[in-house]
Amino acid sequence: MALVYISIFIIVIIAIVVPKRISLIEIYATSFFAYSFGITTDIILNLKYDLYGYGEEGAQIYTTICLILIYFSINILYLNFFPFSLKALHKIMYILLWSVFSIAYEAVIIHTHMFYYNEWKLWYSAAIYPIIFSILIGNLILVKKLLLKFKQNQMR
């Protein structure tokens, strides 16, 4: 379990100190989206369908804190370095690299007993991570458009 806490601490520190390429309002809006999206997915897949779970049954404060820190930090790091100006192949490779990282991280977390599978399989995650990362990009694009529209309305 110490490995989980150390890895989360490192990810959070990196997310804090890395130079930001996206604005604070974009970080704020996309991080809350990522957290809401993740928690909603977890509620459906964990609580409704009992496919996987975190820690012991029921809600635990340390698991909730870990999830908040992971969702926010990974979202910041992922979106901050997304190669918007590069070709589609680079974008696809970026999404796939983050998916591989996420699969590897999940595979390690399974062995710590902080996360467990019931009917879930790691290859389900492998299929879903690229979709999740694409949704996060779509949300950032939406946030950027909304901010631009807001700024244009303010200038009138």
VENZI-V776250 format. One record per pair of residues at least 6 apart in sequence whose ideal C-beta (glycine too) atoms are under 7 Angstrom apart, sorted by the first residue. I is the first residue (numbers start at 0). GAP is how many residues later the second one is. If there is no record, write none. Layout:
# VENZI-V776250
<<I	GAP> <I	GAP>>
This chain:
# VENZI-V776250
<<0	111> <0	113> <2	109> <3	62> <3	105> <3	108> <3	110> <7	58> <7	61> <7	62> <10	59> <10	62> <10	63> <11	57> <11	61> <13	63> <14	58> <14	61> <14	62> <17	59> <17	62> <19	7> <19	60> <20	59> <21	57> <21	58> <24	122> <25	114> <25	117> <25	118> <26	49> <28	114> <29	45> <29	49> <29	106> <29	109> <29	110> <29	113> <30	41> <30	44> <30	45> <32	106> <33	37> <33	41> <33	102> <34	33> <34	36> <34	37> <36	98> <37	33> <44	6> <44	7> <45	6> <45	7> <49	68> <50	67> <50	68> <50	69> <51	63> <51	64> <51	65> <51	66> <51	68> <52	63> <53	9> <53	60> <53	61> <54	8> <54	59> <62	51> <74	61> <77	20> <77	55> <77	58> <78	57> <78	61> <81	12> <81	55> <82	7> <82	8> <82	11> <94	35> <94	38> <94	39> <95	34> <97	35> <98	27> <98	30> <98	31> <98	34> <101	27> <102	19> <102	22> <102	23> <102	26> <105	16> <105	19> <106	15> <108	6> <109	6> <109	7>>
